[in-house]
Amino acid sequence: MNKHGTCSGPRPTGYFNLSAKLKNQVVIPAPFQRPTAPVRTSYNDFVKAFKAANPKTQPYSVLPFCAGGGRYLREVHVCYDKAGASRSCSEGQIKRSYKSCRQESFVLESVR
């Protein structure tokens, strides 16, 4: 049984529709869109670039998570409240994000 969306209020179909809508609203900063060569960035520059590309988002609502000892971007988390409004991620998420990308900079791999 799939439990995604069960605590958010709407039925699963409504949850997944809202999830798809929110995913499509996130603007990926130009340097990170389908790079043909690896892109190196710092944690702070990554967060600032997403904030600049998505000015209506709350601070620390978009967080990078890294792998390989903090050397490579693995995934990006975007935090919303139950109604779909941008919210800052929890303090624990922010700490885990920063710890996972602990190197001075990390790499976004090129798209193959």
Backbone hydrogen bonds in HBPLUS format (Angstrom, degrees):
<---DONOR---> <-ACCEPTOR-->    atom                        ^
c    i                          cat <-CA-CA->   ^        H-A-AA   ^      H-
h    n   atom  resd res      DA  || num        DHA   H-A  angle D-A-AA Bond
n    s   type  num  typ     dist DA aas  dist angle  dist       angle   num
A0006-THR N   A0003-LYS O   3.14 MM   3  5.58 167.7  2.15 136.2 136.1     1
A0008-SER N   A0005-GLY O   3.24 MM   3  5.21 150.7  2.34 100.6 109.2     2
A0014-GLY N   A0011-ARG O   2.96 MM   3  5.31 114.5  2.40 109.5 125.0     3
A0015-TYR N   A0011-ARG O   2.93 MM   4  6.23 157.2  1.99 157.1 164.7     4
A0016-PHE N   A0012-PRO O   2.89 MM   4  6.15 166.2  1.91 157.1 159.2     5
A0017-ASN N   A0013-THR O   2.92 MM   4  6.11 152.6  2.00 147.0 155.2     6
A0018-LEU N   A0014-GLY O   2.94 MM   4  6.10 162.0  1.97 148.0 152.5     7
A0019-SER N   A0015-TYR O   2.85 MM   4  6.06 156.4  1.90 148.3 155.9     8
A0020-ALA N   A0016-PHE O   2.96 MM   4  6.12 159.0  2.01 144.9 149.3     9
A0021-LYS N   A0017-ASN O   3.01 MM   4  6.24 159.4  2.06 147.2 153.1    10
A0022-LEU N   A0018-LEU O   2.89 MM   4  6.11 165.5  1.91 156.0 159.3    11
A0023-LYS N   A0019-SER O   2.97 MM   4  6.14 158.9  2.01 148.1 154.2    12
A0024-ASN N   A0020-ALA O   3.06 MM   4  6.25 157.0  2.12 147.6 153.0    13
A0025-GLN N   A0022-LEU O   3.11 MM   3  5.10 142.8  2.25  97.9 108.9    14
A0032-PHE N   A0029-PRO O   2.86 MM   3  5.59 150.2  1.95 126.5 135.5    15
A0033-GLN N   A0030-ALA O   3.16 MM   3  5.28 166.3  2.18 111.7 115.9    16
A0111-VAL N   A0035-PRO O   2.83 MM  76  5.88 160.0  1.87 167.9 170.3    17
A0039-VAL N   A0108-LEU O   2.94 MM  69  5.06 161.1  1.97 144.3 149.9    18
A0108-LEU N   A0039-VAL O   2.71 MM  69  5.06 161.0  1.74 151.0 157.8    19
A0041-THR N   A0106-PHE O   2.93 MM  65  5.64 160.1  1.97 161.0 167.1    20
A0106-PHE N   A0041-THR O   2.78 MM  65  5.64 160.6  1.81 165.1 165.9    21
A0046-PHE N   A0042-SER O   2.94 MM   4  6.09 154.8  2.01 149.5 156.2    22
A0047-VAL N   A0043-TYR O   3.04 MM   4  6.33 168.1  2.05 157.6 159.6    23
A0048-LYS N   A0044-ASN O   2.91 MM   4  6.04 162.5  1.94 149.0 154.4    24
A0049-ALA N   A0045-ASP O   2.88 MM   4  5.96 154.3  1.95 143.4 150.2    25
A0050-PHE N   A0046-PHE O   3.10 MM   4  6.40 160.6  2.14 152.9 157.1    26
A0051-LYS N   A0047-VAL O   3.01 MM   4  6.23 154.7  2.08 146.4 154.0    27
A0052-ALA N   A0048-LYS O   2.87 MM   4  6.07 157.8  1.92 150.7 156.4    28
A0053-ALA N   A0049-ALA O   3.00 MM   4  6.18 153.0  2.08 144.5 151.8    29
A0054-ASN N   A0050-PHE O   2.92 MM   4  5.94 127.5  2.20 137.6 151.1    30
A0054-ASN N   A0051-LYS O   3.26 MM   3  5.00 134.4  2.48  90.4 102.8    31
A0057-THR N   A0054-ASN O   3.01 MM   3  5.80 168.5  2.03 129.5 132.8    32
A0089-CYS N   A0060-TYR O   2.93 MM  29  6.08 179.0  1.93 137.7 138.0    33
A0079-CYS N   A0061-SER O   2.81 MM  18  5.07 158.2  1.86 147.3 154.6    34
A0063-LEU N   A0077-HIS O   2.80 MM  14  5.17 163.1  1.83 153.2 159.1    35
A0077-HIS N   A0063-LEU O   2.85 MM  14  5.17 162.0  1.88 154.6 157.5    36
A0065-PHE N   A0075-GLU O   2.81 MM  10  5.28 145.2  1.93 169.1 162.1    37
A0074-ARG N   A0065-PHE O   2.74 MM   9  5.67 163.2  1.77 147.7 151.3    38
A0075-GLU N   A0065-PHE O   3.08 MM  10  5.28 160.2  2.12 143.0 147.0    39
A0067-ALA N   A0072-TYR O   2.76 MM   5  5.32 152.4  1.83 152.4 162.0    40
A0070-GLY N   A0067-ALA O   3.20 MM   3  5.18 129.7  2.46  94.2 107.6    41
A0071-ARG N   A0067-ALA O   3.09 MM   4  6.30 119.3  2.47 142.7 156.8    42
A0072-TYR N   A0067-ALA O   3.13 MM   5  5.32 167.1  2.15 150.6 149.2    43
A0071-ARG N   A0068-GLY O   3.36 MM   3  5.35 151.3  2.44  97.7 105.7    44
A0107-VAL N   A0071-ARG O   2.83 MM  36  6.12 156.3  1.89 137.5 142.8    45
A0073-LEU N   A0107-VAL O   2.89 MM  34  6.01 166.4  1.91 152.2 152.8    46
A0087-ARG N   A0079-CYS O   3.24 MM   8  5.74 162.5  2.27 129.3 126.8    47
A0081-ASP N   A0085-ALA O   2.80 MM   4  5.43 152.8  1.87 151.3 160.3    48
A0084-GLY N   A0081-ASP O   2.95 MM   3  5.33 160.4  1.99 114.4 120.8    49
A0094-ILE N   A0090-SER O   2.97 MM   4  6.30 162.0  2.00 156.7 161.7    50
A0095-LYS N   A0091-GLU O   2.97 MM   4  6.20 161.7  2.01 149.7 154.4    51
A0096-ARG N   A0092-GLY O   2.95 MM   4  6.17 161.2  1.99 148.2 153.4    52
A0097-SER N   A0093-GLN O   2.84 MM   4  5.99 157.4  1.89 150.6 157.3    53
A0098-TYR N   A0094-ILE O   2.93 MM   4  6.14 171.1  1.94 154.2 156.2    54
A0099-LYS N   A0095-LYS O   2.88 MM   4  6.00 159.6  1.92 148.5 154.8    55
A0100-SER N   A0096-ARG O   2.88 MM   4  5.97 151.6  1.96 143.4 150.9    56
A0101-CYS N   A0097-SER O   3.10 MM   4  6.34 143.2  2.24 147.9 157.3    57
